[in-house]
Amino acid sequence: MRSSDAPRIALFAMLSAAPLSVPAQESKVEQVVVTATALRENPLDVAQPTTVVAGDELRRQIAGSLGETLSTELGVSSTYFGPTASRPVIRGQAGYRVQTLQDGLASLDVSGLSQDHAVTLESVVSQQLEILKGSAALLYGSGAAGGLVNVVSNRVPMALPDKPLSGAVELRRDSASNERTGALSLDGGFGSVAWHADYFDRETDNVEIPGFTQSDALRRELFESGETPDDVRGKIPNTASDSHGGAFGASWIGEAMHGGLSYSRYDSVYGIPGEATAFIDMQQDRYDGKLEWDLDTGPFQTVHLSGSYNDYTHTEFEAPGEPGTTFNQQAYDTRLTADHQFDNGWRGTTGLQYTNIDFEAIGDEAFVPASTTRMTSVFAFEERHFDDWTFEFGGRAENQQIDVQPGTGLSNYDRTAINLSAGAIWKFTGDDALALNVTRTQRNPQATELYANPDAPHVAARRFETGDEHLDKETAITTDLTLRHQGDGVRWLVSAYYNDYSNFIYENPTGVFKDGGEGEAFQVFEYLQGGATFHGFEAEVNIPLLDTSIAGIDRHLELRLASDYVRGKLDNGNDLPQIPPLRFGAGLHYDAGPWHLGTQAFYYAKQDKIAANELPSDSFTMVDADASYRLPLASTSVFLFVKGTNLLDEDARQHASPLKDIAPLAGRSYHIGARAEF
């Protein structure tokens, strides 16, 4: 333990006994439906650990990227690459093992290819965010082998609205990045037609930090090697951003059949931390369609057809007016599912999915050759209730073909992955349940892992990457056990999991450096394969301290204690890189009618279980506070909120971030916003 940890732990202990606030997750999700599950069920009724963030809780939690919005959820971290580019990390796994979806269809961007590439999904215009922890490959393919995040929107309406016109206008601002965000969402309908429109605009400046951009560990290493650390402090240079986008969709709603189309646009320009003038200019045009047909004969109940087409491009500029590498991707994703229920009590869904991705990178620093990837899948899921027991079974076969650009001398890829799943839920009392989920997951390697060019620098990530076209499928056996207690009093849950991988694919930092241009040395990373294990837990308890009504106003005060942990190791005994550390926290939240008040404290332990040529991350304590008020105004309401984050102004670094040693999280920041709903 560092000597400076003592006051932090003492402060954490005092805060744990004081009025703290962390929203109680399980109490928030009891009335919601998880659209990303096979049968669109309540998260308490599925064997796989699932979290939903929605409503006022989502408004208070929204950040500048999807990863940072969800990074405080149990079992979730982020790849923080500045205020714009940040992907979710679920139970220590990220990249090609964690899929990001919009309304059940892939985001179809290139954020999985590299951590400097932003996700083209926007939380501020979403209805809810769904997190499936552990393998979701059964329904969504090997890209969800470690979990998924589904952003639920209403861009293709599937029901007629209650009013001819409704919507929301939202304004947000924060002090650390000087974020200025505005968003508008509208829903309406006439006759059998429903429509939706939304728009957002966000600008940020360079992120303010409490100390140096370089971590203490990096500065020590530079001193010991005879080099001089830089003296950049106070702000992370080149982290400003400008993002905007919107969508319009319309549907026809009939008695037995309804369907519609939508178009959306996403534009973002953002700087790359660690580079003096480099930035990414990104655009995505996306078209989505849905069709649902309710059947009234036979065992089949509803047929769902959905599809998305994406035209994506981004250019990595060395400086204004100096374009470098351009990434282009045209892709489409289609799903056909049929829900059924048999007379013997079994119910489920069967489906087909086809995804086609046409990718190319153009420029001297194009580190991945052009390729076309096609994935064809068939899957089925079945469920049956037996008194206090529920059993779930499923399977998926996914064929993946990658045709690499001719003339490279590289071999094409053609393999089939088989995924199997079995789960059981035992509700042994009215308030208690034990859930077990066992999966056998296979994941095909992706084009970057197979074909990354070791002679082309990946400047934004400050590394060279070496692919291996002989990589095999990786296979994992995952066991997930959850015990939970619900009810009007104390609520708690404990989840433990163990992932046993064969042929696990990982990026190994070699410790070898090569000239990346302009005198900068980049480390060489190589894609390797070997046995690996992940194990960990998530636990929380929610204790009501006050539940009463005074002067006709319901008042509720609740204490929450929570912790999560993941350990990732190779079978040879080496630690895997970028694994989040142990985290634990405590808090209280107080609700009285339209008011919500609270604060929270989370302690992030030092991460010294690190891979070769990886630096450790120091511990830190994150203290936040928030207050919100819902003001009714005639037929509308205005949600007002203020929040303070990192109130101790800590030098906080996400160990899951590849830039943790040169780009800490924002320092003390104050957020304010208003959302008018009508």
C-alpha positions as CSV (number, residue, x, y, z in Angstrom):
1,M,0.0,0.0,0.0
2,R,1.3,3.5,-0.8
3,S,1.7,5.8,2.2
4,S,-0.7,8.2,0.6
5,D,-3.4,5.5,0.6
6,A,-4.0,5.8,4.4
7,P,-6.0,9.1,4.3
8,R,-7.9,7.9,1.3
9,I,-9.0,4.7,3.0
10,A,-9.8,6.7,6.2
11,L,-12.0,9.1,4.2
12,F,-13.6,6.1,2.4
13,A,-14.5,4.5,5.8
14,M,-16.0,7.8,7.0
15,L,-18.0,8.2,3.8
16,S,-19.2,4.6,4.1
17,A,-21.0,5.5,7.3
18,A,-22.2,8.9,6.1
19,P,-25.2,9.7,3.8
20,L,-23.9,8.4,0.5
21,S,-25.8,7.6,-2.6
22,V,-25.5,5.0,-5.3
23,P,-28.6,4.0,-7.2
24,A,-29.8,0.5,-6.3
25,Q,-29.6,-1.4,-9.5
26,E,-31.8,-4.3,-8.7
27,S,-34.6,-2.2,-7.4
28,K,-34.6,-0.1,-10.6
29,V,-35.0,-3.0,-13.1
30,E,-37.9,-5.0,-11.7
31,Q,-40.5,-3.3,-14.0
32,V,-38.4,-3.2,-17.2
33,V,-38.0,-5.6,-20.1
34,V,-34.6,-6.6,-21.5
35,T,-35.0,-6.5,-25.3
36,A,-31.6,-8.1,-25.9
37,T,-32.6,-11.4,-24.1
38,A,-34.0,-14.2,-26.1
39,L,-37.6,-13.8,-25.0
40,R,-37.5,-10.1,-24.0
41,E,-37.9,-10.9,-20.3
42,N,-37.5,-9.2,-16.9
43,P,-33.8,-9.3,-15.9
44,L,-34.7,-11.2,-12.7
45,D,-36.2,-14.0,-14.9
46,V,-33.1,-15.0,-16.9
47,A,-30.1,-17.0,-15.8
48,Q,-27.5,-14.7,-17.3
49,P,-26.6,-11.7,-15.2
50,T,-28.2,-8.7,-16.7
51,T,-28.3,-4.9,-15.8
52,V,-30.6,-2.2,-17.2
53,V,-30.0,1.5,-16.8
54,A,-33.0,3.7,-17.7
55,G,-35.1,6.6,-16.6
56,D,-33.8,9.3,-14.3
57,E,-30.9,7.1,-13.3
58,L,-29.7,7.0,-16.9
59,R,-30.0,10.8,-17.2
60,R,-27.8,11.3,-14.1
61,Q,-25.3,8.8,-15.4
62,I,-24.8,9.8,-19.1
63,A,-21.2,10.8,-20.0
64,G,-19.5,11.7,-23.3
65,S,-19.1,8.1,-24.4
66,L,-20.9,4.8,-24.0
67,G,-17.9,3.3,-22.1
68,E,-17.8,6.1,-19.5
69,T,-21.6,6.1,-19.1
70,L,-21.5,2.5,-18.0
71,S,-18.1,2.4,-16.3
72,T,-19.5,2.6,-12.8
73,E,-21.8,-0.4,-13.2
74,L,-20.8,-3.6,-11.4
75,G,-18.6,-5.8,-13.6
76,V,-18.0,-2.9,-16.1
77,S,-15.0,-0.7,-16.8
78,S,-13.9,1.2,-19.9
79,T,-11.1,1.6,-22.4
80,Y,-11.0,5.4,-21.8
81,F,-9.3,7.0,-24.8
82,G,-10.4,10.6,-23.9
83,P,-13.9,12.0,-23.5
84,T,-15.2,10.6,-26.9
85,A,-13.6,7.2,-27.6
86,S,-14.3,4.7,-24.9
87,R,-15.7,1.2,-25.2
88,P,-17.2,-0.9,-22.4
89,V,-15.1,-3.6,-20.7
90,I,-17.2,-6.4,-19.2
91,R,-15.5,-8.6,-16.6
92,G,-12.1,-7.8,-18.0
93,Q,-13.0,-8.5,-21.6
94,A,-13.3,-5.9,-24.4
95,G,-12.7,-5.4,-28.1
96,Y,-13.9,-8.3,-30.3
97,R,-15.4,-10.1,-27.3
98,V,-17.8,-7.3,-26.2
99,Q,-20.4,-6.4,-28.8
100,T,-22.2,-3.0,-29.0
101,L,-25.7,-3.1,-30.4
102,Q,-28.5,-0.6,-31.3
103,D,-31.9,-2.2,-30.9
104,G,-30.4,-5.7,-31.2
105,L,-28.3,-5.1,-34.3
106,A,-24.6,-4.5,-34.4
107,S,-23.2,-1.0,-34.3
108,L,-21.3,-1.8,-37.5
109,D,-18.5,0.7,-36.8
110,V,-14.8,-0.1,-36.4
111,S,-14.6,0.5,-32.6
112,G,-13.7,-3.1,-32.0
113,L,-10.7,-2.8,-34.3
114,S,-8.9,-0.3,-32.1
115,Q,-9.5,1.4,-28.8
116,D,-9.0,4.9,-30.3
117,H,-12.1,4.4,-32.5
118,A,-15.3,5.8,-31.0
119,V,-18.6,3.8,-30.7
120,T,-21.2,5.3,-33.0
121,L,-24.0,4.9,-30.4
122,E,-25.3,7.9,-28.4
123,S,-26.6,7.5,-24.9
124,V,-28.2,10.9,-24.6
125,V,-30.9,10.1,-27.2
126,S,-31.4,6.5,-25.9
127,Q,-34.3,5.1,-23.8
128,Q,-32.4,2.5,-21.9
129,L,-29.0,0.7,-21.9
130,E,-28.9,-3.1,-21.4
131,I,-25.8,-5.0,-20.2
132,L,-25.5,-8.8,-20.6
133,K,-22.5,-10.0,-18.6
134,G,-20.8,-13.2,-19.7
135,S,-21.2,-14.8,-23.1
136,A,-24.1,-13.6,-25.3
137,A,-22.8,-15.4,-28.3
138,L,-25.8,-17.7,-28.4
139,L,-28.0,-14.9,-29.7
140,Y,-25.5,-12.5,-31.2
141,G,-22.5,-14.4,-32.4
142,S,-18.9,-14.7,-31.3
143,G,-18.5,-10.9,-31.2
144,A,-20.5,-11.1,-27.9
145,A,-18.4,-13.9,-26.4
146,G,-17.6,-11.8,-23.3
147,G,-20.9,-9.8,-23.1
148,L,-22.8,-7.1,-24.9
149,V,-24.3,-3.6,-24.5
150,N,-27.5,-2.9,-26.2
151,V,-28.6,0.7,-26.7
152,V,-32.4,0.8,-26.9
153,S,-33.9,3.6,-29.0
154,N,-37.3,4.3,-30.6
155,R,-35.9,5.1,-34.0
156,V,-38.1,2.5,-35.7
157,P,-41.3,2.7,-33.6
158,M,-43.1,-0.5,-33.0
159,A,-46.3,0.9,-31.3
160,L,-48.6,3.9,-31.8
161,P,-47.8,6.7,-29.3
162,D,-50.2,7.7,-26.6
163,K,-50.3,11.3,-27.8
164,P,-50.1,12.9,-31.3
165,L,-46.8,14.6,-30.2
166,S,-44.4,14.0,-27.3
167,G,-40.8,14.4,-26.7
168,A,-37.9,15.8,-24.7
169,V,-35.4,18.6,-24.8
170,E,-32.1,18.2,-22.9
171,L,-29.2,20.5,-22.1
172,R,-26.1,19.4,-20.3
173,R,-22.7,20.9,-19.3
174,D,-19.7,19.9,-17.3
175,S,-16.7,21.9,-16.0
176,A,-13.7,19.5,-16.5
177,S,-14.1,19.2,-20.3
178,N,-16.3,22.3,-20.7
179,E,-18.9,19.9,-22.3
180,R,-21.8,21.6,-24.0
181,T,-24.5,19.1,-25.0
182,G,-28.0,19.6,-26.4
183,A,-30.4,16.9,-27.4
184,L,-34.0,16.8,-28.8
185,S,-36.2,13.7,-29.2
186,L,-39.7,13.7,-30.7
187,D,-42.4,11.0,-31.1
188,G,-45.7,11.3,-32.8
189,G,-48.3,9.6,-34.9
190,F,-51.4,9.8,-36.9
191,G,-53.8,7.1,-38.0
192,S,-51.7,3.9,-38.3
193,V,-48.4,5.7,-38.7
194,A,-45.9,6.3,-35.9
195,W,-42.8,8.4,-36.3
196,H,-39.7,9.3,-34.3
197,A,-37.0,12.0,-34.7
198,D,-33.9,12.9,-32.6
199,Y,-30.8,15.1,-32.7
200,F,-27.9,15.7,-30.4
201,D,-24.9,18.1,-30.5
202,R,-21.9,17.8,-28.1
203,E,-18.7,19.9,-27.9
204,T,-15.8,19.5,-25.4
205,D,-12.5,21.2,-24.8
206,N,-9.3,19.6,-23.5
207,V,-9.9,17.6,-20.4
208,E,-8.7,19.1,-17.1
209,I,-6.7,16.8,-14.8
210,P,-5.2,17.4,-11.3
211,G,-1.6,16.6,-12.1
212,F,0.7,15.4,-14.8
213,T,-0.5,13.6,-17.9
214,Q,2.2,10.9,-17.4
215,S,1.6,8.5,-14.5
216,D,4.0,8.2,-11.6
217,A,5.0,4.7,-12.8
218,L,5.9,6.0,-16.2
219,R,7.8,9.0,-14.9
220,R,9.8,6.7,-12.6
221,E,10.6,4.4,-15.5
222,L,11.8,7.3,-17.6
223,F,14.0,8.7,-14.8
224,E,15.5,5.3,-14.3
225,S,16.3,4.9,-18.0
226,G,18.0,8.3,-18.1
227,E,15.1,10.0,-20.0
228,T,13.3,13.1,-18.9
229,P,9.5,13.0,-18.4
230,D,7.5,15.8,-19.9
231,D,6.1,18.5,-17.7
232,V,2.6,18.5,-19.2
233,R,0.0,18.9,-16.5
234,G,-3.4,20.5,-15.7
235,K,-5.0,19.4,-19.0
236,I,-4.6,16.5,-21.5
237,P,-3.7,18.2,-24.8
238,N,-5.6,17.3,-27.9
239,T,-8.7,15.9,-26.3
240,A,-11.2,18.4,-27.6
241,S,-14.1,17.0,-29.6
242,D,-17.2,18.0,-31.7
243,S,-19.9,15.4,-32.2
244,H,-23.4,15.6,-33.6
245,G,-26.0,13.3,-35.2
246,G,-29.6,12.5,-35.5
247,A,-32.2,10.1,-36.9
248,F,-35.7,10.0,-38.4
249,G,-37.9,6.9,-38.6
250,A,-41.5,6.0,-39.3
251,S,-43.6,2.8,-39.1
252,W,-46.9,1.5,-40.1
253,I,-48.7,-0.2,-37.2
254,G,-51.4,-2.7,-38.1
255,E,-53.4,-5.2,-36.1
256,A,-51.2,-8.2,-36.9
257,M,-48.3,-6.7,-38.7
258,H,-46.2,-3.6,-38.2
259,G,-42.9,-2.4,-39.6
260,G,-40.8,0.6,-40.5
261,L,-37.6,2.2,-41.5
262,S,-35.2,4.8,-40.1
263,Y,-32.1,6.7,-41.2
264,S,-29.5,8.0,-38.8
265,R,-26.3,10.1,-39.2
266,Y,-23.3,10.3,-36.8
267,D,-20.4,12.8,-37.1
268,S,-17.5,13.2,-34.8
269,V,-14.2,15.0,-34.8
270,Y,-12.0,14.3,-31.8
271,G,-8.3,14.6,-30.9
272,I,-6.1,11.7,-30.0
273,P,-4.4,11.9,-26.6
274,G,-0.6,11.6,-26.7
275,E,-0.5,13.1,-30.2
276,A,0.3,16.8,-30.7
277,T,-2.1,17.6,-33.5
278,A,-3.5,14.2,-34.8
279,F,-7.3,13.8,-34.8
280,I,-10.0,11.5,-36.2
281,D,-12.8,12.7,-38.5
282,M,-15.6,10.1,-38.5
283,Q,-19.0,9.8,-40.3
284,Q,-21.6,7.1,-40.3
285,D,-24.8,6.8,-42.3
286,R,-27.0,4.0,-41.1
287,Y,-30.4,2.6,-42.3
288,D,-32.5,0.3,-40.0
289,G,-35.6,-1.6,-40.7
290,K,-38.0,-3.8,-38.6
291,L,-41.0,-6.0,-39.4
292,E,-43.0,-7.9,-36.8
293,W,-45.9,-10.3,-37.7
294,D,-48.2,-11.6,-35.0
295,L,-49.4,-15.1,-35.9
296,D,-52.6,-16.6,-34.5
297,T,-52.3,-20.2,-35.5
298,G,-49.9,-23.0,-34.7
299,P,-47.1,-22.9,-32.2
300,F,-45.4,-19.8,-33.7
301,Q,-46.5,-16.6,-32.1
302,T,-44.4,-13.7,-33.6
303,V,-42.0,-13.4,-36.5
304,H,-39.3,-10.7,-36.2
305,L,-37.3,-9.4,-39.2
306,S,-34.7,-6.7,-38.7
307,G,-31.8,-5.4,-40.6
308,S,-29.3,-2.6,-40.7
309,Y,-27.0,-1.2,-43.4
310,N,-24.0,1.0,-42.5
311,D,-21.8,3.3,-44.6
312,Y,-18.9,4.2,-42.3
313,T,-15.7,6.2,-42.9
314,H,-13.1,7.9,-40.7
315,T,-9.8,9.6,-41.5
316,E,-6.9,9.8,-39.1
317,F,-5.3,13.2,-39.7
318,E,-1.7,13.9,-38.7
319,A,-2.6,17.6,-38.5
320,P,-5.3,19.8,-40.0
321,G,-5.1,19.5,-43.8
322,E,-2.8,16.4,-43.5
323,P,-4.9,13.3,-43.9
324,G,-3.2,10.0,-43.0
325,T,-5.0,6.6,-43.0
326,T,-8.7,6.4,-44.0
327,F,-10.9,3.5,-42.8
328,N,-14.0,2.6,-44.9
329,Q,-16.5,0.0,-44.0
330,Q,-19.8,-0.9,-45.7
331,A,-21.7,-3.5,-43.7
332,Y,-25.1,-4.9,-43.1
333,D,-26.6,-7.1,-40.4
334,T,-29.9,-9.0,-40.8
335,R,-31.8,-11.2,-38.3
336,L,-34.9,-13.3,-38.7
337,T,-36.4,-14.9,-35.5
338,A,-39.7,-16.7,-34.8
339,D,-41.0,-17.0,-31.2
340,H,-43.0,-20.1,-30.4
341,Q,-44.8,-21.9,-27.6
342,F,-45.6,-25.6,-27.6
343,D,-48.5,-27.4,-25.8
344,N,-46.0,-29.2,-23.5
345,G,-44.9,-25.9,-21.9
346,W,-41.7,-25.2,-23.8
347,R,-41.3,-21.8,-25.3
348,G,-38.5,-20.2,-27.2
349,T,-37.2,-18.7,-30.4
350,T,-35.3,-19.9,-33.4
351,G,-33.5,-17.6,-35.8
352,L,-31.1,-16.9,-38.7
353,Q,-28.6,-14.1,-38.9
354,Y,-26.3,-12.9,-41.7
355,T,-23.7,-10.2,-41.5
356,N,-21.5,-8.9,-44.3
357,I,-18.6,-6.5,-43.6
358,D,-16.6,-4.9,-46.4
359,F,-13.6,-3.2,-44.9
360,E,-10.6,-1.3,-46.2
361,A,-7.9,0.9,-44.8
362,I,-6.1,3.3,-47.2
363,G,-2.8,5.1,-46.5
364,D,0.8,4.5,-45.6
365,E,-0.2,3.6,-42.0
366,A,-2.9,1.1,-43.0
367,F,-2.0,-1.7,-40.6
368,V,-4.8,-4.0,-41.6
369,P,-5.4,-5.1,-45.3
370,A,-8.7,-4.8,-47.0
371,S,-11.0,-7.8,-46.4
372,T,-14.6,-9.0,-46.7
373,T,-16.1,-10.9,-43.7
374,R,-19.3,-12.9,-44.0
375,M,-21.0,-14.6,-41.0
376,T,-24.0,-16.9,-41.4
377,S,-25.6,-18.3,-38.3
378,V,-28.5,-20.4,-37.2
379,F,-29.6,-20.5,-33.5
380,A,-32.3,-21.6,-31.1
381,F,-33.3,-21.0,-27.5
382,E,-35.8,-22.9,-25.4
383,E,-37.2,-22.3,-21.9
384,R,-39.7,-24.1,-19.6
385,H,-41.0,-23.5,-16.1
386,F,-41.5,-26.3,-13.6
387,D,-43.0,-24.9,-10.4
388,D,-40.0,-23.3,-8.7
389,W,-37.6,-24.2,-11.4
390,T,-36.9,-22.6,-14.9
391,F,-34.6,-24.3,-17.4
392,E,-33.0,-22.7,-20.4
393,F,-31.2,-24.4,-23.3
394,G,-29.8,-23.0,-26.5
395,G,-27.3,-23.5,-29.4
396,R,-25.8,-21.5,-32.3
397,A,-23.7,-22.5,-35.3
398,E,-21.8,-19.6,-36.9
399,N,-19.8,-19.9,-40.1
400,Q,-17.3,-17.1,-40.7
401,Q,-15.5,-16.5,-44.0
402,I,-12.9,-13.8,-44.4
403,D,-11.6,-13.0,-47.9
404,V,-8.4,-11.0,-47.7
405,Q,-7.3,-8.5,-50.4
406,P,-5.6,-10.4,-53.3
407,G,-1.9,-9.9,-53.7
408,T,-1.0,-9.8,-50.0
409,G,0.0,-13.5,-49.9
410,L,-2.3,-14.0,-46.9
411,S,-4.7,-17.0,-46.6
412,N,-8.4,-16.6,-46.5
413,Y,-10.3,-17.8,-43.4
414,D,-13.3,-20.2,-43.2
415,R,-14.3,-21.8,-39.9
416,T,-17.6,-22.6,-38.1
417,A,-18.0,-21.8,-34.4
418,I,-20.4,-23.8,-32.2
419,N,-22.0,-22.2,-29.1
420,L,-24.0,-24.1,-26.5
421,S,-25.8,-22.8,-23.4
422,A,-27.7,-24.3,-20.4
423,G,-29.2,-22.4,-17.5
424,A,-31.4,-23.0,-14.5
425,I,-33.2,-20.7,-12.0
426,W,-34.4,-22.1,-8.7
427,K,-36.8,-19.8,-6.8
428,F,-36.6,-21.6,-3.5
429,T,-38.6,-18.9,-1.7
430,G,-40.8,-16.1,-2.9
431,D,-37.9,-13.7,-2.5
432,D,-34.8,-15.9,-3.1
433,A,-33.4,-17.4,-6.3
434,L,-30.3,-19.2,-7.4
435,A,-29.3,-19.0,-11.0
436,L,-26.7,-21.1,-12.8
437,N,-25.6,-20.5,-16.4
438,V,-23.1,-22.7,-18.2
439,T,-21.9,-21.9,-21.7
440,R,-19.5,-23.4,-24.2
441,T,-18.5,-20.5,-26.5
442,Q,-16.3,-20.5,-29.6
443,R,-15.0,-17.2,-31.2
444,N,-13.5,-17.0,-34.6
445,P,-10.5,-14.6,-34.9
446,Q,-11.1,-11.3,-36.7
447,A,-9.2,-9.8,-39.6
448,T,-7.1,-7.5,-37.4
449,E,-5.9,-10.5,-35.3
450,L,-5.2,-12.5,-38.3
451,Y,-3.6,-10.0,-40.7
452,A,-2.3,-6.9,-38.8
453,N,0.8,-5.7,-40.7
454,P,3.9,-5.5,-38.4
455,D,5.5,-2.9,-40.7
456,A,2.7,-0.3,-40.6
457,P,2.5,1.8,-37.4
458,H,-0.8,2.2,-35.7
459,V,-0.1,5.8,-34.7
460,A,-3.3,6.5,-32.7
461,A,-2.7,3.6,-30.4
462,R,1.1,4.3,-30.5
463,R,2.1,0.7,-31.3
464,F,3.0,-1.8,-34.1
465,E,0.7,-4.8,-34.3
466,T,1.6,-8.2,-35.7
467,G,-1.2,-10.6,-36.7
468,D,-1.0,-14.3,-37.2
469,E,-3.0,-15.8,-40.0
470,H,-2.7,-19.3,-38.4
471,L,-4.7,-18.4,-35.3
472,D,-7.4,-21.0,-34.4
473,K,-10.8,-20.5,-32.9
474,E,-10.8,-19.8,-29.2
475,T,-13.1,-21.9,-27.0
476,A,-14.4,-21.0,-23.5
477,I,-16.3,-22.9,-20.9
478,T,-18.0,-20.4,-18.6
479,T,-19.8,-21.1,-15.4
480,D,-21.8,-18.2,-13.8
481,L,-23.6,-18.6,-10.5
482,T,-25.8,-15.9,-9.0
483,L,-27.7,-15.9,-5.6
484,R,-30.1,-13.1,-5.1
485,H,-32.7,-12.0,-2.5
486,Q,-35.5,-9.6,-3.4
487,G,-38.3,-8.1,-1.4
488,D,-39.5,-5.0,0.4
489,G,-36.6,-5.1,2.9
490,V,-32.9,-5.9,2.4
491,R,-32.1,-6.9,-1.2
492,W,-28.8,-8.4,-2.2
493,L,-27.0,-10.4,-4.8
494,V,-23.7,-12.3,-5.3
495,S,-22.4,-13.4,-8.6
496,A,-19.3,-15.6,-9.2
497,Y,-18.0,-16.7,-12.5
498,Y,-15.2,-18.7,-14.0
499,N,-14.1,-18.7,-17.7
500,D,-11.7,-21.4,-18.9
501,Y,-10.3,-20.5,-22.4
502,S,-8.5,-22.7,-24.9
503,N,-6.6,-20.9,-27.6
504,F,-7.3,-17.5,-26.0
505,I,-6.2,-14.7,-28.4
506,Y,-4.4,-11.7,-26.8
507,E,-2.1,-8.9,-27.7
508,N,1.3,-9.4,-26.1
509,P,3.5,-6.4,-25.5
510,T,7.0,-7.6,-26.6
511,G,9.1,-4.8,-25.1
512,V,10.6,-4.2,-28.5
513,F,10.3,-0.7,-29.9
514,K,10.4,0.5,-33.5
515,D,10.5,4.0,-35.1
516,G,6.9,5.1,-35.5
517,G,7.8,8.3,-37.4
518,E,8.9,11.8,-36.4
519,G,11.4,10.3,-33.9
520,E,8.7,8.5,-31.8
521,A,9.3,4.9,-30.7
522,F,6.3,2.6,-30.6
523,Q,6.2,-0.7,-28.9
524,V,5.6,-3.9,-30.9
525,F,2.6,-6.0,-29.9
526,E,1.9,-9.4,-31.3
527,Y,-1.3,-11.5,-31.4
528,L,-0.6,-14.8,-29.6
529,Q,-2.8,-17.7,-28.5
530,G,-2.8,-19.8,-25.3
531,G,-4.9,-21.2,-22.5
532,A,-6.3,-18.6,-20.1
533,T,-8.7,-18.2,-17.2
534,F,-10.9,-15.4,-16.0
535,H,-12.6,-15.5,-12.6
536,G,-14.2,-13.0,-10.4
537,F,-17.3,-11.8,-8.5
538,E,-19.9,-9.0,-8.3
539,A,-21.7,-8.4,-5.0
540,E,-24.1,-5.8,-3.6
541,V,-26.5,-5.3,-0.8
542,N,-29.2,-2.7,-0.5
543,I,-30.4,-1.9,3.0
544,P,-33.5,0.4,3.5
545,L,-32.9,2.8,6.4
546,L,-36.0,4.9,6.0
547,D,-39.3,4.1,4.3
548,T,-42.1,6.4,5.4
549,S,-44.6,9.0,4.3
550,I,-44.6,12.5,5.8
551,A,-47.1,15.2,4.8
552,G,-48.2,12.9,2.0
553,I,-44.7,12.6,0.5
554,D,-43.0,9.2,0.4
555,R,-39.5,9.3,1.7
556,H,-36.9,6.6,1.2
557,L,-33.3,6.3,2.3
558,E,-31.2,3.3,1.3
559,L,-27.7,2.2,2.0
560,R,-25.8,0.2,-0.7
561,L,-22.6,-1.7,-0.4
562,A,-21.0,-3.0,-3.6
563,S,-17.8,-4.6,-4.9
564,D,-16.5,-6.3,-8.1
565,Y,-13.3,-8.1,-9.0
566,V,-11.8,-9.9,-12.0
567,R,-8.6,-11.8,-12.4
568,G,-7.2,-12.8,-15.8
569,K,-4.3,-15.1,-16.2
570,L,-2.7,-17.2,-18.9
571,D,-2.1,-20.9,-18.2
572,N,1.6,-20.3,-18.2
573,G,1.2,-18.2,-15.1
574,N,1.5,-14.8,-16.7
575,D,-1.1,-12.1,-16.1
576,L,-3.2,-10.7,-18.9
577,P,-2.9,-7.0,-19.7
578,Q,-5.5,-4.2,-19.0
579,I,-7.4,-6.1,-16.4
580,P,-9.4,-3.8,-14.0
581,P,-8.5,-3.9,-10.3
582,L,-10.6,-4.8,-7.3
583,R,-13.2,-2.1,-6.6
584,F,-15.5,-1.6,-3.7
585,G,-17.8,1.2,-2.6
586,A,-20.6,2.3,-0.3
587,G,-23.4,4.8,-0.5
588,L,-26.9,6.1,0.4
589,H,-29.5,7.6,-1.7
590,Y,-32.4,9.6,-0.5
591,D,-35.7,10.1,-2.4
592,A,-38.5,12.4,-1.2
593,G,-41.2,13.0,-3.8
594,P,-39.6,14.8,-6.7
595,W,-36.2,15.1,-4.9
596,H,-33.2,12.8,-5.2
597,L,-30.0,13.5,-3.1
598,G,-26.9,11.6,-2.5
599,T,-23.2,11.0,-2.9
600,Q,-21.0,7.9,-3.4
601,A,-17.5,6.7,-2.8
602,F,-15.6,3.9,-4.7
603,Y,-12.1,2.7,-3.9
604,Y,-10.1,1.3,-6.8
605,A,-7.3,-0.9,-5.6
606,K,-3.8,-0.8,-7.0
607,Q,-3.4,-3.1,-10.0
608,D,0.0,-4.7,-9.8
609,K,-1.0,-8.1,-11.3
610,I,0.2,-7.0,-14.7
611,A,1.5,-8.5,-17.9
612,A,5.2,-8.3,-18.9
613,N,6.1,-4.8,-20.1
614,E,3.0,-3.3,-18.6
615,L,3.1,-0.7,-15.8
616,P,1.1,-0.9,-12.6
617,S,-1.7,1.5,-11.8
618,D,-2.0,3.2,-8.4
619,S,-5.1,3.1,-6.2
620,F,-7.5,5.9,-6.0
621,T,-10.9,6.8,-4.5
622,M,-13.7,8.3,-6.6
623,V,-16.2,10.4,-4.6
624,D,-19.3,11.7,-6.4
625,A,-22.4,13.6,-5.3
626,D,-25.6,14.4,-7.1
627,A,-29.0,16.1,-6.6
628,S,-32.0,16.2,-8.9
629,Y,-35.5,17.5,-8.9
630,R,-38.5,16.8,-11.1
631,L,-40.5,19.9,-11.5
632,P,-44.1,19.4,-12.8
633,L,-45.3,22.2,-15.2
634,A,-48.9,21.8,-16.5
635,S,-48.8,18.8,-18.9
636,T,-45.0,18.7,-18.9
637,S,-42.2,18.1,-16.4
638,V,-38.7,19.4,-16.1
639,F,-35.9,17.2,-14.7
640,L,-33.2,19.3,-13.2
641,F,-29.9,17.7,-12.0
642,V,-26.5,18.7,-10.7
643,K,-23.6,16.3,-10.1
644,G,-20.0,16.5,-8.9
645,T,-17.5,13.8,-9.9
646,N,-14.0,13.0,-8.7
647,L,-14.6,15.5,-5.8
648,L,-11.2,14.5,-4.2
649,D,-9.5,15.6,-7.5
650,E,-7.7,12.3,-7.7
651,D,-5.1,11.2,-10.3
652,A,-7.4,8.4,-11.4
653,R,-6.4,6.0,-14.2
654,Q,-8.5,3.2,-15.8
655,H,-6.2,0.2,-15.9
656,A,-8.3,-1.1,-18.8
657,S,-7.3,1.9,-20.9
658,P,-4.3,1.5,-23.3
659,L,-3.4,5.2,-22.6
660,K,-3.6,5.0,-18.8
661,D,0.0,6.2,-18.4
662,I,-0.5,9.3,-20.4
663,A,-4.2,10.1,-20.1
664,P,-5.8,10.0,-16.6
665,L,-9.5,10.5,-16.0
666,A,-10.9,14.0,-15.6
667,G,-10.2,15.8,-12.4
668,R,-12.9,17.4,-10.2
669,S,-15.9,18.2,-12.3
670,Y,-19.3,19.7,-11.9
671,H,-22.2,18.7,-14.2
672,I,-25.5,20.5,-14.6
673,G,-28.4,19.8,-16.8
674,A,-32.1,20.1,-17.5
675,R,-34.5,17.9,-19.4
676,A,-38.0,19.0,-20.3
677,E,-40.4,16.3,-21.2
678,F,-43.8,16.9,-22.8
